[in-house]
Each structure stands twice: as C-alpha cells, then as structure tokens.
Amino acid sequence: MSIANILLIGILGVSISLAARAAEEVGEVDYSRGVLTGQLEGEPPRIIGKGADLFNGETLNTGSRAFALISLIDGTRMTLRPNTTFKIENVNIQQGSENAFVSLIRGGLRAITGFISKRKPNSFRISTTVATIGVRGTEFDARLCEGTECQQEEDAIVEAAQRETRVVGRIAVLNGKASATKDGQDTRVLAAGAAVYERDQIQTGIQSHMVIAFNDDTRVTLLPKSIFRIEEHEFKPEQPDENNSFLSFLRGGLRLITGAIGRLNQKSVRIATPTATIGIRGTGFDLVCEGDCVSNNAMRDPAHDTLLGKFINFFMRPAYAQGTRNGMYAKVWDGSIELHLVNGSLLLDNGRTAFLENNTSQPQLVSDIPAKLRDMEGAPRPDKVRIDSNLFGESDQLEIKPGLYVNVRQGDVEIEGADGNRINIGAGEAAVAGEDGAVRLAYVPAFQKFDKTPDPAGFNERSEKMMNLFGERGADKESMECTVR
C-alpha cells in the first residue's frame, strides 16, 4: 500500500471520528454478526461492531447474512434483522422532554423498549414508509415485507405453524387497569382495543372498570376488583346451531347484555356464578357478588386461612362488599334470566331483583339492589356504550402482501396507517399496514411467530454460539467473508 493511500485512510478515519464526536451519543452495539455499517449524514459509512457508539442521526445497515443487537440509552434493546436499514433520528432522555424517534427504512427488528415509552406513552415512535408505530412499554416485532421474501418464509413453515387462537372479543372501554391470564401463561396487561380469547381469566384493578365487546355483540361491563373468565365462545353466523357461549363470573360486579348468539339460540348462552348458573332469554342484567361470595376458581389470596390471610382478604374484597351481607344480587333490566340452582330454578323477569346467599339456599325476591350499590360504582350499562366500528376489523388474509407487519409479544402498540386511522394491538396479536391503511390480522404470521432472529431480551454471546440463525450447521468461511471496496 502506498504512503498516499495510508494517509488517505488516516484522514478518512479522523474525519469520521470527529463527525461522530460532534453528534450526540445515544447508544451502542452490544453484539453483531456479519457486516454492520453506520453512517452519519454527509459522511462515508463506517464498519462497526461490538462496543461501537451509536449517535443521533446515524443510519445502520446490516448485511444479507448479518444481524446486530443494539441498545439505546433508555434501556431499549433491539435486534436488527439481516438486510435492514435503520436510522436513529433522535433520542432524548432529558427529564420532562423524553422522546425517541427512529425509522425502519428496510428489513425488520425485534425490540423491547426502555423507560422512555414507560414514562410517556407514545413518546417512542417508529416511522416506516407505510405506517408509524407508537410504542407503550412493549416487546414487539416489526417487519417491512417487499417482494416475495416474507411469503417464501411463510410457505416454508406454515404447515407446522399452529394458528393463533381466534379473537373472541376486545376491550371497548377501559378506565383504570386490568389484566388477563390464560392457562397459566404470563399475565397480559390489557389496554383499550386489546383482544381477549377463550380461557382468558380477566381481572380489573382497584377503582377500575372495563367494557368487553364480543364478536357477536354480547357486551360485558366489569366493576372494580372483579374476576371474569371466558370458558367458551364460538360464534358462527351462518351455522347458529354450532354457536356457544359459556362465561364465568367469579367475583366483584358484572353488567351484561347478550348478543347474536343469545338471539339465535337462547340455550347457547350460559353464565356460571358462585351461587347459580344463569340461562338467558334475550337479556340485560346486573350481578353483584357481596362479602365472601367468591368462586373457588377465582384467584385466592395468599395464606387465605391464616389470621394474616383473612386480614389481607378483607381489604382485597371490593370496597362495596365490606361489612355487607354475603351473597349475590341479580337484577334484570332487559328481558329475563333463569337462575338454575341445586334445589330448582327461578325465572327472574325485567325489573325484578333476587338475592342468593349461597348455591344451596332458596333465592329471595327483594325490592332492589342495596342503594349504595345501585350506581355500580359508576360502571356504565354495556348497552349504553358506543362501540368503535373498527374494533373487529380483522383480516384473514393468508397471502403475505407487501407492507409493514407488526406483532406484539408483551404490552401494546398503536399503529397509524397511511390513511390516518389508528389501531391498537396487544400481546399475541398482529397487524399489517399498507398503502390502504392498517388492519389487524386474525393470527400471527408464521414468519414472525417462528422468527429465528435472536430475542433482544435474553440474547448474549453464549446464546449466539449455541444457535444457528440461518438454519445451517455453522457457517463456512467463504459465506462469512466480506470484501470492502
């Protein structure tokens, strides 16, 4: 190499170093495999690797057989897929002005966000050519599909893929906090627009209430500190004989109005409660479970039978239940319900209220729910709630068309499509955004569900040595070589 070339390389290195110093450092490369370059505006690209600083305004590119794990100064971690172009537009952690704005120009990423999105929801945004993602303390994947690449991946694994459980309802209104647990899986924090599924056990927090809209237009309002489980819910408009809805009310307060399943076949809807099973006849009604009226299937409090456990249980009960008569009130405000008991049944018509002390006692007709409970802690009647017409705008598309594909593993994200409309997706859900806007998908595409790109939440160098990102038994020397020209 000539002296002139050596001097030129030295000058280029100094200029890049000075440009990097002038920019604000906002992250670093935790790990990279294959070729990773970074480029500041107006400067030539630089090859970077583990430990390299990242700056506001820097564009990162991964090679066709490369990936990179990066971290930002707020604790966000991202894995950039092969063939990805990603730009750090601006990251600011100054208190009161927290903001993160990045661009996904090509390719895809997997991310778990840091404190910026937790302190200020939607202050972390990802811009793409077809949609903008607002992040709210979330673990999620995003992928821009161009040409047939994603379709090829989908075709390769779709036979082995198990389609996600179909969404049976969504959170239409949420005031406060609520969560869902399914079959012993991790608890999901719910948000407005979030999906609910069969076998979900849903719990509202203190001073919180929610309205669940089911796909047949059944609606359920849950009061604070209530627990409700979706045992079964199958809605087939063209096959009404196969419709079925079996719900469990376990504790707290509930307001329910039945939808199409109940209208098409009343016997298809059943609601289990701690004191009786309820059959419906085109119905709207309220239930309040007072005192110790709690199902054995509800989440038990710790050390329930000890003195400390009883003390905790007292304060875990709904506020309205403390110091009141044990049992359940049922009040009908539309249609009628039938209470099926161990010792018979009772038909309760519109405007009537019954009290059941337990599942073996005789029901008592009373004038009304106690006065202090009549406002149901401000929780609205579900038939009075306006439901967003886009709540169930799901697509069953099987073809992987060009667009931005987003799936959420924890938390929730908001996607604003090119048409300006916004949709929210939660854990276990996916959406696609294209030229016509964004739409929820009825399942998570297999190419994302079974993505081999390392999870940024738990990836380290030891993990990399034990996995095979590209489906090979190790990479040969030739495939990992690169030439800088």
Number of C-alpha atoms within 10 A of each C-alpha: 5 7 8 9 10 10 11 12 12 12 12 14 14 12 14 18 12 11 15 20 12 10 14 16 17 20 22 19 20 21 19 21 17 17 22 24 16 23 21 21 10 7 14 12 17 16 13 17 20 15 13 15 20 26 26 20 20 24 22 23 26 23 18 12 15 20 25 28 25 23 23 21 17 19 13 21 25 25 25 28 26 23 18 23 21 24 22 22 16 16 23 17 14 9 9 9 11 17 21 21 17 20 19 24 17 20 20 23 27 27 23 22 23 20 17 27 22 15 15 16 16 19 18 23 21 23 19 21 17 19 24 21 22 23 26 23 23 22 26 26 22 23 23 23 20 15 11 12 13 22 20 13 17 21 13 13 12 16 9 8 15 12 13 16 14 15 21 19 24 22 23 24 22 20 16 14 18 25 16 22 18 17 9 8 9 10 15 21 18 23 24 20 24 27 26 27 22 21 16 21 24 23 29 24 18 17 15 20 27 28 27 25 27 25 20 21 17 21 25 26 27 31 29 29 21 28 27 24 24 21 16 18 22 18 18 14 13 8 9 17 13 13 22 19 21 16 20 22 27 26 32 27 28 28 25 23 22 25 19 19 27 25 17 15 17 17 15 20 23 19 19 20 22 22 26 20 19 21 21 25 18 20 22 25 25 21 25 26 31 24 21 19 23 24 18 10 13 18 13 12 13 12 13 13 11 10 10 12 14 15 13 15 17 17 11 13 22 21 17 18 20 15 10 11 13 18 20 28 24 24 26 21 18 16 16 21 22 17 23 17 19 12 10 9 15 17 14 19 17 15 14 18 22 21 24 23 20 17 18 13 13 16 21 13 15 14 12 16 21 11 8 9 14 13 12 23 16 13 19 19 22 26 18 7 14 9 17 12 7 13 21 20 13 15 13 9 11 12 11 21 18 18 21 26 25 27 28 22 19 19 21 28 27 18 28 21 24 17 14 12 13 18 21 22 24 26 22 22 26 27 24 26 26 20 14 10 19 25 24 25 24 21 23 23 29 22 21 20 19 14 15 14 19 23 20 22 15 8 14 14 10 8 11 14 10 9 14 15 18 12 9 9 9 12 12 9 7 7 9 12 9 10 5 4 3
